[in-house]
């Protein structure tokens, strides 16, 4: 005959099953409702650096991050020469830092961690100090070793080649960087208005405060600034 404690555990177990099923359903629904935000960029384009440091960071600084899947692709306008070498738009330093940032994304898969490092590097670039990018290890408290290993053992090269292939397959092709996509739709020159596009694309019920306070007026960026803040291809 079952003891009182056994009966109590059975009752609790059966009572928890519907709640656990509800939680699982909520988790799946919330994941499906998230908006995909992709940034195709190159590390030494000043407009990419400005966007990352002064705009994109808002995804993590507000509750907007709860509805966004953010992904960074550091390749940009780099071209592959006939001999398979890379021709980066802003020189060899950019090739190196693109690879370093690709390694950061891979090594520190947690978004907040690799964004913290990349934000530090891009901020230095805005201060005309990108050659001091290695100081970002100490500034962020992150280890230099895994990035060095990734860069030196060929993984960084392979990551960049994969980003090159992905960027080449964009449809429509990117015309400049930063090239921002919301649910695979390019925002073109209106990329600085990305928060409004995210809020409009969101189909979930847990509307973040960032969307409640954001005036969803699209296509206003270019009217305010007629000169595109972009690095064009070529």
N, C-alpha and C positions, 0 to 999 in steps of 0.2 A: 504494500500500500504506500502511495506517495506521501512523503512528509510535507509538513506545512511549507517549509522553505522551498522544496521542489515545485510545489503548486504555485507559490508566489513567483518563482523564476519563470515558470511557463506563462503565467498571466502577463508578466512584464514583457517577455519575449514576443508574445502575440500582439501585445499593445504597441510595441515598437515597430513591427513590420510595416504597417501602413505609413508611419511617419518616415521610416527609412526609404520606402518606395517614393514618397512624396519628395524627399530631399534629393534623391537620385534624379527624379524627373525634373526638378528645378535646376539642378546642376547642368543637365543636358540642354534644357531650354535656354538657360543663361548663356551657355557656350555657343549655341546656335545663333542667338540673338546678337552676339558681338559683331561689331563693325571692323572690317579689315582695313588697316591703314598701312600703306607701304611707301617708303621713301627710297627712291633711287637717286644716289648722290655721289659726289666725289669730294674727297677730304679737304682740298685746298681751293675749292670754289668759294669765294667769300660769301656768296648768297646762300650756299648750302650751310656754311658754318653759322651764319646769322640765323637761319631758320631753325637749326638744331638747338642752338644756345638760347634763343629768345622766343621761339614759338613752340617747337615740338616738345620742349620740356613741360609745357602746360598739361600734357597728357598725364604726367606723373605727379604734377603739383596739385592737380584738382581730382575730383572724383570721376573725371572723364575716363581715366584708365580702367574703370570697372566695366566699360562697354566696348573697349578697343583691344584688338589684336594688332600690336605695332611690330613692324618688321623693317629693318634697315638693310639696304643693298649697296655697299660701297664699291662702285665701279664707274658709274657715270659716263663721261664722254671719252673715256680711254679707248684707244684704238689698238688693234693687233696688227703689227707690221708683217710683211711677207716672210720674214725670218722668224716669226712667232714672238718677237720681243714686244713689249708694251710701250705705247706712246701715250703718256698721260698728259692731259691738257695743261697742267701746271708744273710739268717737269718731273724729274726722278724722285724728288721728295714726296710728291703726291703718290707715286706708285708705291713707295715704301709705306706711307701712312695708310693708304687704302688697304694694304695687306695687313698691317698691324690692327686696323679696326675690324677687318674681317676675322682675324684671329680672336679679337676680344669678343666678338659676337658668338663665336664658336666655343671658346674656352669658358666664358662666363655666360651660359645660356640664359640665366636670369636677366630679364629685361632691365630692371633697375640697376643691376651691377654693370652691364656693358654700356648702358646709356650714361652712367656716371663717368666712366672712363672716357668715352667718346666725347661727351660734353666738355670735359676738361681739355682734351686735345684741340677741339674746335674753338674753344674760348681762347686758347693760346694763339691760334691762327688769327683770330679777330684782333689780337693785340700785336700782330706781326712777330710772334715768337714761336712759330710752329716747330722750329728746330729744337726747341726745349721740350718736345712732347714726352720724352722719357721721365720728366719730372712729375707727370701725372700718376705714376705708380705710387710715389710717396704721398702725393696730394690726396689720392683716393684710398690709400691703405691697401692697395692690391699688389699681388706679387708679380714681379717682372718675369719670373722663370717660365711660367706656362706660355706666355706670349713669345718669348725668345725661342722656346722649343718649337712652337707652331710655325714661327717665321723661318727658322733655320732647317727644319726637317722636311720642308716641302709642302706641309699641310696648307700653309697660307697661300702658296701659289695655286694649289688645287681649288681652294675656296674661291679665289679670285677668278679662276677660269670658269667655275660654275656660275658665278655672278655675271661674268661676261656673256655666257650663253643665255642666261635668263634675261639679261637686259636686251640682248639682240632679238629676243623673241617677243618683246613687248608689242602689243597691237592695240592702238596705233603705236608706231615707233616713237620713242621719246625724242623730242626736239631740243631739249635743254635740261639742265638740272638747276635746282631741285625739281625732280619729277615725282609728283605726289599722286597716289591712287587711293581712292576710297571705294572699297568693294570692287576693286579692279577697274574703276572708272577714273581716267586721268583728269585732274583738276586744271590742267593746262596753266595759263598765267595766273589763275585765281587761287593758286595753291595756299596763299597766306590766309585764305578764308576757310581753311580746312576744318575748323571746329564746327562751323555751320553745316558743312556737308556731312560730317559725322553724325551730328544731331538729327539731321533730316533723314539719314540712312537708317538710323536705329529703329528697330521694330519691337523692342522689348517693352516691358511695363515699368522697370525700375529706372526711370528717367533721372540721370544725374543732375545735380544742381547746376553744373556748368552749362547744360543744355537749357535749363529753365531760365537762366539769366542771359543767355546768348541770343541776341537779335538775329533771326535767321534771314538776313538779307544777303542773298547770293549775288555774285558778279559785281561786287562793289570795289574790289581791290584795284582793278585796272582803272576805274574811274578816278580813284584817289591818286593813283601813281601811274602816269602814262608810260613811264620807262620800265620795261620788264626787269625785275630783279633776278636775273637768271644768267647762267653761263651756257651759251648756245653751243651746240655740237660744231666741231670744226673750227 
